[in-house]
Amino acid sequence: MLRKDFFREIRKNAGRFISIFFIVLLGTAFYAGVRSANYDMKYTADSYFDDSRLMDIRVIGSLGLTDQDIRDMQEIPGVEKAVGGYTKEVLCDTGENELVLKMIAGTENINHVTLDEGRLPEKDDECLADTVLLTKMDFRIGDQITVALEDSLNYKTYTIVGTGYLPYYMDLTRGVGSIGDGNIDAFLVVNPGAFNLDVYTEAYVQLKGAQGLQNYSDAYDSLTAAAVDELEAVGEKASERRYEEVRSDGEKELEDAHRQVEDGEQELEDARQELEEAEATLEEKEQELEDGRSELEQGEQELADARAQVEDGERQLQEAEDLLDQKEAELNAAREQYQTGL
């Protein structure tokens, strides 16, 4: 009787029953979807991280990381791979606004770039641009992007040859920067040859067995936490070693600077002595020139006197010649008178 009454009630209120049925169905489906989406998203992200060989730990050194630091990380038990990398935050003036871009050197076998369009950089003055840079900031493949030239970069202008994603940028934000407005707008992937640095700015570490674990699982967190403790212990020694290296380099540069100052002071003293000798020589030459000028003036006076004497002699000679002619004329006249008298 209860079963008959149950179906009788359903037939009498079929519309209400169907509505309640679909409401329960929809709620159950939504709940099941929400519960499963969490695991599906984590599984998808983990698969993407594994395919792109995403780092497990990122190590940053404010004074830079040396090859010895990378080798020390590689020797830590549980570390599968440690790779040094270069990054630099730069400013890009587009005319309308100023962008903060993060220059990232591409690495092999770790942190693979997911190519969207174009190709990866082949030359040191080429770059792969963040998809955000092309979709929201009106850049295109083939365009050139100019950044504020830094001492750590070899080039100021880069040609965009492709666009893509990096596995550690899963959302639209690109992190916090130390220049500009404090926010990184986009990234550029370049070849390591675009950087002019003696040390690495950061290191990427992959752990043994991490790829077989879910990235969001407690086992993965425990594995990375243990590795972080080991890396921090190595980092303390590396920091002391790096501090001594920087201090030693600074002292050497200071000594070189002192030596250059001393050399410059010696060169200045030598130049001062040469200047004094040149001034003394100049005074001697000026005295010789003055003496020569006096001798020249005396010679000119003597020449003028001699010229006057010559002119006077010529005048006396002319007077003598005139007198001689006169006497000859008188002699001839006397001779004629004598002949006439004879």
Summary of the structure (lengths in Angstrom):
residues: 342
radius of gyration: 50.6
end to end distance: 216.6
largest distance: 216.6
contacts: 906
relative contact order: 0.12
helix: 56%
strand: 20%
